[in-house]
Amino acid sequence: MVFKKMLAAFGVGGPSVDTVLATPVVQPGGTLSGTVHIRGGDHDTLIEYVSIGLVTRVEVEGHDSEYDTTVEFHRVHLTGSFSLAAGAQQALPFSIEVPWETPVTRFYGTPLHGMTMGVRTELSVAKSVDKTDIDPVGVEPLPLQAAVMEAFSRLGFHFTRADLERGRIHGVHQTLPFYQEIEFHPSQAYAGRMRQLELTFVTSPQGMDVILEFDKRGFLGSHDTFSRHHVGHADAGRTDWPAVVDGWIRGALDRHGSGHGGGYGHGGGHGFHGGHGGHQSHRGHGMGGVAAGAAAGFLGGMVAGEVAEEVFDMDMDFGFGDE
């Protein structure tokens, strides 16, 4: 009896959990739904709770080092405490709201290189090892985000990779402790004025802030330059986005052409110097043809995303991985 209790404490013969997603691809602000399947082990078990969370990999910059860590940025408890009989089976349907600031991991069905997102199910077992299950989930851009990303492709910019950085952007309301940077190599028209451009979205139900960071190392002034613009979701299909984005880029580079760009705070995220550009609304291109252009402009910089279980299993400090 003592030996069996000891094995139970280590999770041997305990319950198992498996989550099946009905929506393996979602959008920021959308709904993630599925069913958690629980099977009892060879003895009765007290379950403390069942939860669903969104996890991703975030880059952390220290004073003299950089490292990636796994962050759970959204969690919902599906149940409280209950008894699970030996061999019993339960199915828990769920439907949870995805935060508006959830980073994009896919673009028209193709994973963005550098991005990984997972749904983590936790079965908390009293006096034993908790059980977890991680399933990959894709996040497609909202129409407004897709329109801006497509505009860069149409202007000749080439997507390279995307990542998440811990920190906050000065002057922007954020609910998450990190922000996404979508990196592009400049088009020939701007190759002599910047090395790289990084695009960041901070999205809300009303619209989103679009932050552009221009890496100008090696060019005149050798400073990073920043530009911020607020746009509304209703403008997604009724704005000439290539013209608007081109105006943002030219305006920012012209304003900071002398090299007095904004600073960058490693602990606090982006910093800004100078005026913020406004939203220019131009009637013109609609959303028709966006998918074809996006496929042509982004495929060269995308690769298949990593399997969520393999990526998150590496971060043992967070207890991720199937038991």
C-alpha positions, 0 to 999 in steps of 0.5 A: 500500500505504501509503495502504491501511494509513493507511485501515485505521488509521482503520477504513476497510474494517475489520470491523463488529459488530452485537448482537441481544438475545434479552432486550431487557427484563430485571430486576435480578439477571436474565440478559441474553442475545443474539448478537454478529455480527461481519463481517470487512472487506476485509483480515485483522484482529487482534481484541484482544477483544470485550466487552459492557457496560451503560451509562447516564446519570448526573448529577454534582454539582460544587461549582458545577455539574451535568452528565450523563455516560455511565457503563459500570457493568458489563462482561464480556469475551466473547473474547480475541485472535483473527484475523478473516479478510477477509469472514469472519463470526462469531456469539458467543452470550452470557449475562451476569448483570445487577447487582442494583443496576441501576436500573429504566427501565420500569414495566409496559412503559412507560419511566420519564421520565429513564432511559436504558439501553444495551448497548454492544458493543466490538470492539477492533481492533489498530492501528485504530479500535475498533468499537462498537454500542449497543442499548437495553435496558429494566429492569423492576422486581423484584416487591418494587420494583414492589409498593413503587412501586405503593403510592405510586401507590395512596396518591395520589403522582404519579410525575414523573421518575427519574434517577441521581446519582453518589455513595454512600448513608451506611450502605448497602452499594452496589456501584455508584458511583451510585444511582437517585432516583424522584421523586414529587409528594405526594398531597393528604394530604401536600401541606402537609408536603413538596414532593417525595418521592424513592424509592431502591432498593439491591437485593441477592439477599437483599432491598433497602434502601428509602430515602425522601427528603422535600423540605420546602423552604418548609415548617416547618423547611425541611430534607430528611428521610430514612428507610431500611427493609430488606425481603426479596424474599419479602414482595413478594406477602404484605404490605399495601404501601400500609399499610406505605409510609404508615407509613414516611412518617408515621413519618419526618415525625412524627420530623422534624416539628421540622425537624431532618432528615437532611443531604445530602452532594453528594460522598457521597450521602444522609445520615441523622439520627435512627432508621431505620424498620423493616419492618412486615409486614401481611397483606393486598393481594397482587400481583393488581391491581398492574398495573392500578393501576400503569398508572393511577397512573404513565402521567401521569408517563411518556414514551417513553425516548430511543433509546440510540444518540442519547443515548450518541452525545452523549458522545464522550469515552467513544467511544460510537456506531456506527463 
